[in-house]
Amino acid sequence: MNKQDGISRCEVSGKLLNVSELSQRLGVKVKTVYCWVHARQIPYVKVGRLVKFDPLDISQWVESKKVRLIKD
């Protein structure tokens, strides 16, 4: 876990999300989240055998996926 000013990112961002919680937040199927994890297309944290997601990382990931408008 990265430390910044003595506070871990998880302490700042709150609880890590599980696959089910993330799928609900993003409005996709659980299977889709597992496919993204398998393909390493989404940032995740391994806690033993569990796959968890840092809400801050997910917010940044979603932001990076936005399609920008082309201005004339």
C-alpha positions in Angstrom: 0.0 0.0 0.0 1.4 3.4 -0.9 1.8 5.8 1.9 1.2 9.5 1.4 1.8 11.9 4.2 1.6 9.0 6.6 -1.9 7.9 5.6 -2.5 4.9 3.4 -4.7 5.4 0.3 -7.2 2.8 1.6 -7.7 4.9 4.7 -8.4 7.9 2.6 -10.6 6.2 0.0 -12.5 4.0 2.6 -13.4 0.4 2.3 -12.2 -1.8 -0.5 -15.0 -3.0 -2.8 -15.6 -6.6 -3.7 -16.5 -7.8 -7.2 -20.2 -7.8 -6.5 -20.2 -4.2 -5.1 -18.2 -3.0 -8.0 -20.4 -4.7 -10.6 -23.4 -3.0 -9.0 -21.7 0.4 -9.0 -20.7 0.1 -12.6 -23.9 -1.5 -13.8 -22.2 -4.5 -15.3 -22.3 -8.2 -14.7 -20.0 -9.9 -12.1 -18.6 -12.0 -15.0 -17.6 -8.8 -16.8 -15.6 -7.6 -13.8 -13.8 -11.0 -13.6 -13.0 -10.8 -17.3 -11.5 -7.3 -16.8 -9.4 -8.6 -13.9 -8.2 -11.6 -15.8 -7.2 -9.4 -18.8 -5.7 -6.8 -16.3 -7.9 -4.1 -17.8 -9.0 -2.7 -14.4 -6.9 -1.9 -11.3 -7.4 -4.4 -8.4 -5.9 -5.6 -5.2 -5.4 -9.2 -4.2 -6.1 -9.9 -0.6 -5.2 -13.6 -0.3 -7.5 -15.2 -2.9 -9.9 -12.3 -2.9 -10.1 -9.6 -5.5 -10.8 -6.2 -4.2 -11.0 -2.7 -5.7 -9.9 0.7 -4.3 -12.6 3.2 -4.9 -10.1 5.9 -5.8 -8.4 3.7 -8.3 -11.7 2.8 -9.9 -12.8 6.5 -10.1 -9.5 7.3 -11.9 -10.0 4.3 -14.2 -13.5 5.3 -15.1 -12.3 8.9 -15.7 -9.6 7.6 -18.1 -12.2 5.7 -20.0 -14.3 8.8 -20.9 -14.5 9.6 -24.5 -13.7 13.3 -25.1 -15.7 15.5 -27.5 -14.0 16.7 -30.6 -14.4 20.5 -30.9 -14.9 22.0 -34.3 
